[in-house]
Amino acid sequence: MTKKSPNPIDKHVGSRVRMRRMMVGMSQEKLGESLGITFQQIQKYEKGTNRIGASRLQNISSVLSVPVAFFFEGAPTGTAGEGFAEDASPAYVSDFLATSEGLALTRAFTRIADPKVRRRIVDLVEALAEAPDAG
């Protein structure tokens, strides 16, 4: 029997739950307690291995203080955008922001007021990523 891979939308919604939970500094246990479920269930939601039902997603949005639509921002659609709509962020962006390092880096970077300093940091990171021993 082969293992079914998670639906891309379920993975995306789960990663957005994780990102928001981490943004507010909440543990999986605390979110689970607030919803009356185990932290293991939260883990499954965040990985996309278990789908989140509509009422549960509404409860999660309430606990994490975001609208339900937040969890679908940038979700894969499988169709090309129309008109002047902005393209969805690539999956690696939300994947990165869902990590503790990505969140910490983003928080620190956005606190830098000087745009020239921010640009120099981007240049440094790009140079480091291109270095021969970066892989």
GROMACS elastic network, one bead per residue, 0.5 to 0.9 nm:
[ bonds ]
;  ai    aj funct       b0    kb
    4     7     6  0.88680   500
    4    49     6  0.89623   500
    5     8     6  0.88432   500
    5    49     6  0.76068   500
    6     9     6  0.83747   500
    6    10     6  0.66480   500
    6    11     6  0.64111   500
    6    47     6  0.81137   500
    6    48     6  0.56201   500
    6    49     6  0.52670   500
    6    50     6  0.78632   500
    6    51     6  0.87109   500
    7    10     6  0.51989   500
    7    11     6  0.62647   500
    7    12     6  0.86592   500
    7    48     6  0.70732   500
    7    49     6  0.80429   500
    7    51     6  0.86409   500
    8    11     6  0.50412   500
    8    12     6  0.60941   500
    8    13     6  0.86268   500
    8    48     6  0.78898   500
    8    75     6  0.82280   500
    8    76     6  0.69386   500
    9    13     6  0.60732   500
    9    14     6  0.83863   500
    9    48     6  0.80721   500
    9    72     6  0.80221   500
    9    75     6  0.62561   500
    9    76     6  0.64164   500
    9    77     6  0.82189   500
   10    13     6  0.51934   500
   10    14     6  0.59949   500
   10    15     6  0.85149   500
   10    45     6  0.78666   500
   10    46     6  0.84929   500
   10    47     6  0.81026   500
   10    49     6  0.75367   500
   10    50     6  0.76281   500
   10    51     6  0.58867   500
   10    52     6  0.75772   500
   11    14     6  0.50678   500
   11    15     6  0.60727   500
   11    16     6  0.86072   500
   11    45     6  0.80394   500
   11    46     6  0.70216   500
   11    47     6  0.58092   500
   11    49     6  0.74261   500
   11    51     6  0.86875   500
   12    15     6  0.51103   500
   12    16     6  0.62270   500
   12    17     6  0.86592   500
   12    46     6  0.85171   500
   12    47     6  0.86267   500
   12    48     6  0.73496   500
   12    71     6  0.76581   500
   12    72     6  0.73764   500
   12    73     6  0.89266   500
   12    74     6  0.82747   500
   12    75     6  0.60554   500
   12    76     6  0.77580   500
   12    91     6  0.80319   500
   12    94     6  0.79352   500
   12    95     6  0.85337   500
   13    16     6  0.50935   500
   13    17     6  0.62504   500
   13    18     6  0.87075   500
   13    45     6  0.82958   500
   13    46     6  0.75382   500
   13    48     6  0.74247   500
   13    51     6  0.89588   500
   13    52     6  0.83927   500
   13    70     6  0.87992   500
   13    71     6  0.50503   500
   13    72     6  0.60386   500
   13    73     6  0.86583   500
   13    75     6  0.75588   500
   14    17     6  0.50146   500
   14    18     6  0.62675   500
   14    19     6  0.86008   500
   14    42     6  0.88133   500
   14    43     6  0.87332   500
   14    44     6  0.82630   500
   14    45     6  0.53024   500
   14    47     6  0.57931   500
   14    48     6  0.53229   500
   14    49     6  0.88193   500
   14    50     6  0.89300   500
   14    51     6  0.84169   500
   14    52     6  0.81773   500
   14    71     6  0.78378   500
   15    19     6  0.60404   500
   15    20     6  0.85864   500
   15    45     6  0.84717   500
   15    46     6  0.53771   500
   15    47     6  0.67879   500
   15    48     6  0.77204   500
   15    71     6  0.83550   500
   15    94     6  0.71174   500
   15    95     6  0.68023   500
   15    97     6  0.88204   500
   15    98     6  0.60449   500
   16    20     6  0.60704   500
   16    21     6  0.83577   500
   16    46     6  0.78265   500
   16    70     6  0.76540   500
   16    71     6  0.52983   500
   16    72     6  0.78262   500
   16    73     6  0.84572   500
   16    94     6  0.73021   500
   16    95     6  0.87364   500
   16    97     6  0.88030   500
   16    98     6  0.69756   500
   17    20     6  0.53149   500
   17    21     6  0.59981   500
   17    22     6  0.85326   500
   17    45     6  0.81291   500
   17    46     6  0.63056   500
   17    60     6  0.79194   500
   17    61     6  0.85222   500
   17    64     6  0.84050   500
   17    70     6  0.89830   500
   17    71     6  0.66118   500
   17    98     6  0.85959   500
   18    21     6  0.50691   500
   18    22     6  0.60814   500
   18    23     6  0.84850   500
   18    28     6  0.85674   500
   18    42     6  0.88285   500
   18    43     6  0.87498   500
   18    45     6  0.88266   500
   18    46     6  0.57294   500
   18    47     6  0.87693   500
   18    98     6  0.59727   500
   18    99     6  0.83388   500
   19    22     6  0.52130   500
   19    23     6  0.60922   500
   19    24     6  0.88288   500
   19    94     6  0.79976   500
   19    95     6  0.86505   500
   19    97     6  0.63465   500
   19    99     6  0.72019   500
   19   100     6  0.85436   500
   19   103     6  0.78149   500
   20    24     6  0.63450   500
   20    25     6  0.85316   500
   20    26     6  0.87695   500
   20    64     6  0.68246   500
   20    66     6  0.84137   500
   20    71     6  0.88574   500
   20    98     6  0.79804   500
   21    24     6  0.54398   500
   21    25     6  0.62327   500
   21    26     6  0.53072   500
   21    27     6  0.71384   500
   21    28     6  0.78306   500
   21    31     6  0.78082   500
   21    64     6  0.65790   500
   22    26     6  0.59025   500
   22    27     6  0.74307   500
   22    98     6  0.75647   500
   22    99     6  0.82222   500
   22   100     6  0.71883   500
   22   103     6  0.77807   500
   23    26     6  0.77700   500
   23    98     6  0.89055   500
   23   100     6  0.89453   500
   23   103     6  0.71456   500
   24    64     6  0.74046   500
   26    29     6  0.81868   500
   26    30     6  0.62666   500
   26    31     6  0.66938   500
   26    64     6  0.87671   500
   27    30     6  0.51621   500
   27    31     6  0.63292   500
   27    32     6  0.85037   500
   27    39     6  0.85742   500
   28    31     6  0.51978   500
   28    32     6  0.60156   500
   28    33     6  0.85520   500
   28    38     6  0.84024   500
   28    39     6  0.51516   500
   28    40     6  0.81035   500
   28    42     6  0.61513   500
   28    43     6  0.72497   500
   29    32     6  0.50243   500
   29    33     6  0.60864   500
   29    34     6  0.86050   500
   29    37     6  0.87877   500
   29    38     6  0.68789   500
   29    40     6  0.84013   500
   29    42     6  0.80586   500
   30    33     6  0.50488   500
   30    34     6  0.61979   500
   30    35     6  0.86923   500
   30    39     6  0.78955   500
   31    34     6  0.50883   500
   31    35     6  0.63443   500
   31    36     6  0.85573   500
   31    37     6  0.83897   500
   31    38     6  0.87505   500
   31    39     6  0.74919   500
   31    42     6  0.75942   500
   31    60     6  0.79826   500
   31    63     6  0.75548   500
   31    64     6  0.84525   500
   32    35     6  0.51167   500
   32    36     6  0.58471   500
   32    38     6  0.51494   500
   32    39     6  0.51439   500
   32    40     6  0.83827   500
   32    41     6  0.76039   500
   32    42     6  0.62898   500
   33    37     6  0.60657   500
   33    38     6  0.69819   500
   33    39     6  0.78906   500
   34    37     6  0.78598   500
   34    59     6  0.89487   500
   34    60     6  0.86958   500
   34    63     6  0.71784   500
   35    38     6  0.85744   500
   35    56     6  0.79813   500
   35    59     6  0.70572   500
   35    60     6  0.73548   500
   35    63     6  0.81590   500
   37    40     6  0.83150   500
   37    41     6  0.66214   500
   37    42     6  0.77333   500
   38    41     6  0.53108   500
   38    42     6  0.67183   500
   38    43     6  0.88860   500
   39    43     6  0.62326   500
   39    44     6  0.87107   500
   40    44     6  0.63555   500
   40    45     6  0.87036   500
   41    44     6  0.50459   500
   41    45     6  0.62351   500
   41    46     6  0.86107   500
   41    50     6  0.79419   500
   42    45     6  0.50236   500
   42    46     6  0.60915   500
   42    47     6  0.86212   500
   43    46     6  0.50982   500
   43    47     6  0.62042   500
   43    48     6  0.85409   500
   43    49     6  0.86984   500
   43    50     6  0.89733   500
   44    47     6  0.52181   500
   44    48     6  0.60915   500
   44    49     6  0.52371   500
   44    50     6  0.53665   500
   44    51     6  0.83057   500
   45    48     6  0.50664   500
   45    49     6  0.62679   500
   45    50     6  0.51555   500
   45    51     6  0.62583   500
   45    52     6  0.63876   500
   46    49     6  0.78102   500
   46    50     6  0.83023   500
   47    50     6  0.77110   500
   48    51     6  0.63237   500
   48    52     6  0.84569   500
   52    55     6  0.83623   500
   52    56     6  0.62359   500
   52    57     6  0.59994   500
   53    56     6  0.52579   500
   53    57     6  0.60466   500
   53    58     6  0.86108   500
   54    57     6  0.51008   500
   54    58     6  0.62029   500
   54    59     6  0.87132   500
   55    58     6  0.50196   500
   55    59     6  0.63083   500
   55    60     6  0.86980   500
   56    60     6  0.61540   500
   56    61     6  0.85794   500
   57    61     6  0.60804   500
   57    62     6  0.85638   500
   57    68     6  0.68636   500
   57    71     6  0.87328   500
   58    61     6  0.51313   500
   58    62     6  0.63040   500
   58    63     6  0.87957   500
   58    67     6  0.81856   500
   58    68     6  0.61913   500
   59    62     6  0.50909   500
   59    63     6  0.62506   500
   59    64     6  0.86044   500
   60    63     6  0.51225   500
   60    64     6  0.60187   500
   60    65     6  0.82556   500
   60    66     6  0.86042   500
   60    68     6  0.83220   500
   61    64     6  0.51698   500
   61    65     6  0.57044   500
   61    66     6  0.51195   500
   61    67     6  0.57409   500
   61    68     6  0.55013   500
   61    69     6  0.89052   500
   61    70     6  0.82811   500
   61    71     6  0.83417   500
   62    66     6  0.65228   500
   62    67     6  0.75234   500
   62    68     6  0.84146   500
   63    66     6  0.81440   500
   64    67     6  0.88718   500
   66    69     6  0.80793   500
   66    70     6  0.63716   500
   66    71     6  0.85609   500
   67    70     6  0.55742   500
   67    71     6  0.79641   500
   68    71     6  0.59168   500
   68    72     6  0.76123   500
   69    72     6  0.53477   500
   69    73     6  0.65311   500
   70    73     6  0.54045   500
   71    74     6  0.85632   500
   71    75     6  0.81211   500
   72    75     6  0.51683   500
   72    76     6  0.87378   500
   73    88     6  0.78325   500
   73    89     6  0.88164   500
   74    77     6  0.86685   500
   74    87     6  0.80793   500
   74    89     6  0.55469   500
   74    90     6  0.78453   500
   74    91     6  0.81724   500
   74    94     6  0.82386   500
   75    88     6  0.69563   500
   75    89     6  0.82924   500
   75    91     6  0.83615   500
   76    79     6  0.83294   500
   76    88     6  0.73898   500
   76    90     6  0.87793   500
   76    91     6  0.81786   500
   77    80     6  0.78072   500
   77    81     6  0.87494   500
   77    88     6  0.88392   500
   80    87     6  0.84154   500
   81    84     6  0.80277   500
   81    85     6  0.61245   500
   81    86     6  0.74228   500
   81    87     6  0.64620   500
   81    88     6  0.85607   500
   82    85     6  0.59852   500
   82    86     6  0.88028   500
   83    86     6  0.88261   500
   85    88     6  0.89421   500
   86    89     6  0.88415   500
   87    90     6  0.86263   500
   88    91     6  0.85882   500
   89    92     6  0.81053   500
   89    93     6  0.63818   500
   89    94     6  0.74922   500
   90    93     6  0.56582   500
   90    94     6  0.73918   500
   91    94     6  0.55411   500
   91    95     6  0.60929   500
   91    96     6  0.85564   500
   92    96     6  0.58642   500
   92    97     6  0.84487   500
   93    96     6  0.51630   500
   93    97     6  0.61754   500
   93    98     6  0.85697   500
   94    98     6  0.60059   500
   94    99     6  0.88860   500
   95    98     6  0.51874   500
   95    99     6  0.69087   500
   95   102     6  0.86124   500
   96    99     6  0.55317   500
   96   100     6  0.85512   500
   96   101     6  0.78892   500
   96   102     6  0.51845   500
   96   103     6  0.77816   500
   97   100     6  0.76091   500
   97   101     6  0.79277   500
   97   103     6  0.52536   500
   97   104     6  0.88273   500
   97   105     6  0.89514   500
   97   106     6  0.77434   500
   98   101     6  0.85345   500
   98   102     6  0.67242   500
   98   103     6  0.67652   500
   99   102     6  0.51420   500
   99   103     6  0.61712   500
   99   104     6  0.85345   500
  100   103     6  0.51664   500
  100   104     6  0.60296   500
  100   105     6  0.84724   500
  101   104     6  0.51180   500
  101   105     6  0.59529   500
  101   106     6  0.84131   500
  102   105     6  0.51660   500
  102   106     6  0.60209   500
  102   107     6  0.85175   500
  103   106     6  0.51363   500
  103   107     6  0.60815   500
  103   108     6  0.85737   500
  104   107     6  0.51715   500
  104   108     6  0.61272   500
  104   109     6  0.84371   500
  105   108     6  0.52266   500
  105   109     6  0.58966   500
  105   110     6  0.85156   500
  106   109     6  0.50836   500
  106   110     6  0.60782   500
  106   111     6  0.86768   500
  107   110     6  0.54307   500
  107   111     6  0.65631   500
  108   111     6  0.53017   500
  108   112     6  0.70085   500
  109   112     6  0.55252   500
  109   113     6  0.88291   500
  109   118     6  0.71406   500
  109   121     6  0.87770   500
  110   113     6  0.74570   500
  110   118     6  0.85782   500
  112   115     6  0.76130   500
  112   117     6  0.74233   500
  112   118     6  0.66399   500
  113   116     6  0.89391   500
  113   117     6  0.80962   500
  113   118     6  0.79530   500
  114   117     6  0.53851   500
  114   118     6  0.64723   500
  114   119     6  0.88313   500
  115   119     6  0.61437   500
  115   120     6  0.86490   500
  116   119     6  0.50567   500
  116   120     6  0.62385   500
  116   121     6  0.86889   500
  117   120     6  0.50674   500
  117   121     6  0.62650   500
  117   122     6  0.87318   500
  118   121     6  0.51285   500
  118   122     6  0.63615   500
  118   123     6  0.87021   500
  119   122     6  0.50849   500
  119   123     6  0.61802   500
  119   124     6  0.86061   500
  120   124     6  0.60964   500
  120   125     6  0.86483   500
  121   125     6  0.61972   500
  121   126     6  0.85571   500
  122   125     6  0.51819   500
  122   126     6  0.61170   500
  122   127     6  0.85453   500
  123   126     6  0.51581   500
  123   127     6  0.61218   500
  123   128     6  0.86119   500
  124   127     6  0.50939   500
  124   128     6  0.61465   500
  124   129     6  0.85871   500
  125   128     6  0.50330   500
  125   129     6  0.60981   500
  125   130     6  0.86696   500
  126   129     6  0.50544   500
  126   130     6  0.63140   500
  126   131     6  0.87674   500
  127   130     6  0.51843   500
  127   131     6  0.62928   500
  128   131     6  0.51620   500
  128   132     6  0.87271   500
  128   133     6  0.87651   500
  128   134     6  0.65503   500
  129   132     6  0.83450   500
  129   133     6  0.86939   500
  129   134     6  0.55286   500
  129   135     6  0.78794   500
  130   133     6  0.83963   500
  130   134     6  0.66243   500
  130   135     6  0.88038   500
  131   134     6  0.52594   500
  131   135     6  0.82932   500
  132   135     6  0.72677   500
